[in-house]
Amino acid sequence: MKRLDFSLLSVGELAAKLGATSATIRRWCRAGKLTETLRTVGNHRRFASCSFSHLIKEKERRNIGYARVSSHDQKSDLQSQIQRLKDSGCDEVISDLGSVLNCKKPGLKKLLEAIWGGTVCSLTLTHADRLLRFGKELVFYRCKQFNVSIQILDDPEDEAFETELVKDVITLMTVFSARLYGKRNWKNRRALEQTQPNSVLTGN
């Protein structure tokens, strides 16, 4: 017997499954074409998946891999990650170049949009911290809600609290130092640009 999916979808999640926009979903609700299953305490619409199973487009769910390095001089490591993910059976590998603390990386956004859109079957990482140093547990929780399995190729045994703390502190110091020196270099360049026109005018 086929089991019905009684999970609740937000406006954005239903829009992704129907291949529409959130604005279109709200317009259909106002026109009476769709009816939400309930309203949350915050007055947000929620829709039962089983009520719209005849409308939801069937999408191919893919096995996605995600690779990331922090700097350009680690590109060889990035290529190694990508190859390992492909060898592990990933249909597609999304890669990023950026800090482990940066939540605005284009590849990470693309990955989250695919998961939220219901087109991902599994997510594979070479190491959990390739995704995010802080906040990855929240992403894993959302993956569970969307029935996305997680595979980590180099998942170490549980580390001692002190070891994890040292890694967190080193990560924070590295990122903040890079931002501090980057800002200082930017100020130096600005100062140089402001003095150059004066030098030309005075003939120096």
C-alpha positions, 0 to 999 in steps of 0.5 A: 500500500502506498504511503501518503506524505503528510509533511507540511510545506512552506510557500517557498517549498511548495513553489519549488515543487510545483515549478512556480514562484512564491508570489504565484502560490500566494496569488493562487491562494487568494484566487481560491485555486489552492487552499493551505492546510493550516496557518502557523502562529506567525500566520504563515501558510503551510500545505500538506504534501499529500494534498498536492501530490497530483500537482507536484512535478516529479524531479530527478533526485541527485547525489550531490557532492560539495567541495571547498577550500579557503584560498587559491593556493589550495586549488590542487586540494580542491581538485582532489576533493572533487575527484574523490566525490565523483569516485564515490558516486556523486552525480554532481559536485558543487565547489566553493573557494572561501572561508569556512565561516562564510555562509554567502558562498555561491556554491553553498547557496546553490547546494541549499537551494537544491536541497530545499527544492527537493532535488537532492537524494544524498549529500557527500562531503570529504569532511564535515568542516568542508561545509561549514565550521559553525552551523553545519548541524543546522544544515544536516537537520534540514537535510533530514527533513528533506530526506537527504542522506549525509555521507562523510568520507573522512568522518573522524571519531569523536574528538575531545572537547579541548581538540574541537575548541582549539580548532574553533579558536584557530579558525576564528583567529585565522579569519579575523586576521585575514580581515584585519590585514585585508582592511589595512591593505585597503586603507593603504591603497586608498591613501596611495591613490589619494596622494598620486594625483597631488604628485602629478600636479606638483610635478613630483 
